Amino acid sequence: MISKQKIKELVLIFVIIFTIILLFAFVDFLLHSLSEEYAVPPRYFPNKIIYGTIYGFFIFLLVRKQNPFIKSLIFSLTVDVSLQTRYFLEGYPFDFVFLFLILHFFILFPVSWILFKFIK
């Protein structure tokens, strides 16, 4: 049986991951708004938030004992590659997916690192 303290800890982790993904999605929204060439359908951001949070939660549980830099690096790479692989399989062009693979990492990594540094 899981203790109440453990459940509270897992809920807090989930909320932190959700916050990271929301900040990431907001900055990503701004990037995609820069040009018609970068436009995405309306379902793109809710899917990013849902799947990014789910992927991120489980990834965090696997790496949470690492220092904040390593934790953020693994977290960001894995969430980013998972999401971009999904977009590629959905039919987004490879050059678009590759460009945003790089951009997403440079958004997600600093956001996660900052939050992971302040959370023990």
N, C-alpha and C positions, 0 to 999 in steps of 0.2 A: 504494500500500500504506500502511496506517495504522501509525504507529510504536507501540511498546509504551507510550511516554509518553502518547500521545494516547488510547490505549485505557484506561490507568489513570485519566486525567483524566475520560473519559466515564463510567467505572464510579463514580468518586467523585461526580460530578454526579448520577448516577442514585440513589446511596445517599442523598445529601443531599435530593433531591426526595422520595424514598420516606419519609425521616424526617419531613419537613415534612407530608406527606400523612397519615402515621400519627398525628402529634400532632393534626392537624386532625380526623381521623376520631374520635380519642378524645374530644376536646372536643365534637364533634358528637354522639357517642354519649350523652354526659352530658346534652346538651340534649334529645335525643329521648326520654330516659328520664324527663324531668320530668313528662310528662303522657301519658295514653292518646291524647289528641288528636294528639300528635306522633309516635306509634308508627309504626315502619316495619318491613317484612318483614326477616327475617334476611339475605337476600342484599344488602340495601342497603349495608352497611358494607364487605364484601369488594369489591363493585363500585366503591364510592367509592375504595377504596385502589388497586385495579387501574387503573381509568380515570383517576383523579386523578394517579397517578404517571406514566402514559403521556403524558397531555396535558401535565402539568407539565414533564416532561423535554424535550419538543419545544419548548414555549413558552420554557423557560429557555434553550435553545440559541439561540433567536431574539433574546432580550433580554439575554444575559449581559454584554454590554459596557456596559450602562446602569449608573447609580449604583444603590445598593441600594434606595432609596426607589422610583424609577421601575420598576426591575426587579420589585420586590415588588408594586407597584400593577398593572402589566400582567399579571404572573404570576397574581395573585389574582383579578383580574377575569375573565381568560380561562378559568382552570380553573373558577371558580365558575359563570360563564355556561354553559360547556360541560356541566358536570355537571347543572345545573338544567334546561337545555334537554332533556337526555336524560331526566330524571325527568318533565318535562312530557309528552314524547312517549310515555313509558311509561304515562301515565294519571293521574299525581298531580294533584290539584286545583290550579288556578291560584293561589288564595290561599295554599295550603300552599307551593307552589314559590316564590312571590314572597317570602313571609316568610323562608323558608330561604335564598333568594338573598341577602338582606340579612344574615341572621345568619351564613351561611357566609363571606361576605366579611369580616365583622368578627372572625371566628376566623382565617381563612387569612392575611389581610394582616399582622397583627402577628407571627404565627409565622414567615412567610416573611421578613419584614423583619429580624427578629432574626437568623435564620440567615444570610441573605444579607449582613448587615453584617459577620459574622465570617469569611466565606469570600471569598477573592479568586480 
